[in-house]
Amino acid sequence: MNIEAGRQGVALATLYRLAEALGASPGELLPDTAEMAETPAIAIGPETDDSNRLIRRVMKDLEDRGARSDN
């Protein structure tokens, strides 16, 4: 729950395990460089707007990816 709530960052090993479970590369789970250049640094801490926005975006991306694989 700490990761989902934005209270804890994701360890690199966890990123790799998530990517493997989703059949994706770790890089596919991260925003691209251009997007990061347009976005201010994400605050790491409890329930920040930035962390909640990031979590919602990742969850939507994962849902979209799952919907595409169902077709």
C-alpha positions as CSV (number, residue, x, y, z in Angstrom):
1,M,0.0,0.0,0.0
2,N,2.9,2.4,0.6
3,I,3.9,2.5,-3.1
4,E,0.3,2.8,-4.3
5,A,-0.3,5.7,-1.8
6,G,2.9,7.5,-2.9
7,R,4.5,7.1,0.5
8,Q,7.4,5.0,-0.8
9,G,9.3,5.0,-4.1
10,V,9.6,1.9,-6.2
11,A,12.9,-0.1,-5.9
12,L,14.7,-0.8,-9.1
13,A,14.3,-4.6,-8.5
14,T,10.6,-4.1,-8.0
15,L,10.4,-2.1,-11.3
16,Y,12.0,-5.1,-13.1
17,R,9.7,-7.6,-11.5
18,L,6.6,-5.5,-12.4
19,A,7.8,-5.2,-16.0
20,E,8.4,-8.9,-16.2
21,A,5.0,-9.7,-14.8
22,L,3.4,-7.4,-17.4
23,G,5.5,-8.7,-20.3
24,A,7.0,-5.2,-20.8
25,S,10.5,-3.7,-20.5
26,P,11.2,-1.6,-17.4
27,G,11.6,1.4,-19.7
28,E,8.0,1.0,-21.0
29,L,6.8,1.7,-17.4
30,L,8.7,5.0,-17.2
31,P,7.8,8.3,-18.8
32,D,9.9,9.2,-21.8
33,T,12.5,11.9,-21.6
34,A,10.4,14.6,-23.4
35,E,7.6,14.1,-21.0
36,M,9.9,14.4,-18.0
37,A,11.4,17.6,-19.5
38,E,7.9,19.1,-19.5
39,T,7.0,17.9,-16.1
40,P,8.4,19.4,-12.9
41,A,10.2,16.9,-10.6
42,I,7.8,14.6,-8.8
43,A,7.8,15.1,-5.1
44,I,8.3,12.0,-3.1
45,G,6.3,11.9,0.0
46,P,3.0,11.1,1.5
47,E,0.0,11.5,-0.8
48,T,1.3,14.4,-2.9
49,D,-0.6,15.6,-5.9
50,D,2.4,14.6,-8.1
51,S,2.7,11.1,-6.8
52,N,-1.1,10.5,-7.0
53,R,-1.0,11.8,-10.6
54,L,1.9,9.5,-11.5
55,I,0.2,6.5,-9.9
56,R,-3.1,7.2,-11.8
57,R,-1.1,7.5,-15.1
58,V,0.8,4.3,-14.5
59,M,-2.4,2.4,-13.6
60,K,-4.2,3.8,-16.7
61,D,-1.2,2.7,-18.9
62,L,-1.3,-0.7,-17.4
63,E,-5.1,-1.0,-17.9
64,D,-4.8,0.2,-21.5
65,R,-2.0,-2.3,-22.1
66,G,-4.2,-5.1,-20.7
67,A,-7.1,-4.1,-22.8
68,R,-4.9,-4.2,-25.9
69,S,-3.6,-7.6,-25.1
70,D,-7.2,-8.9,-24.7
71,N,-8.0,-8.0,-28.3
